[in-house]
Amino acid sequence: MAMAAAEIESLIKEGVPDAQVTIEDLRGDGDHYAAYVISPAFAGKSRVQQHQMVYQALQGRMGGELHALALQTSTPEDAD
């Protein structure tokens, strides 16, 4: 069962403080998404740690309800 983009966005915003989240449905099938997440909570963390924070926010849905997610993360300073 596919996840809606709004649900992905909501979960990430709940799990990552002050996140700005943009979700893109890559194929229009509700199964392959790209997420762009900008948060001050990522400051001082490696890219791997940032991604782990997002995956944790998704509460185990990666690989199940959420089939594919291309993830890009940054701090507000890095996004400029």
KASUL-V403932 format. One line per field, one symbol per residue. ss: DSSP state (H for helix, E for strand, L for the rest). psi: psi as a letter, one per 30 degrees, with the letter a starting at -180 (. if undefined). Layout:
BEGIN
ss: ???
psi: ???
END
This chain:
BEGIN
ss: LLLLHHHHHHHHHHHLLLLEEEEEELLLLLLEEEEEEELHHHLLLLHHHHHHHHHHHLLLLELLLELEEEEEEELHHHHL
psi: klkkeeeeeeeeeefjkgkkkkkkjefgggfjlkkjkkkfffkgkleeeeeeeeeeffhgfkfcejekjkkkllleeff.
END
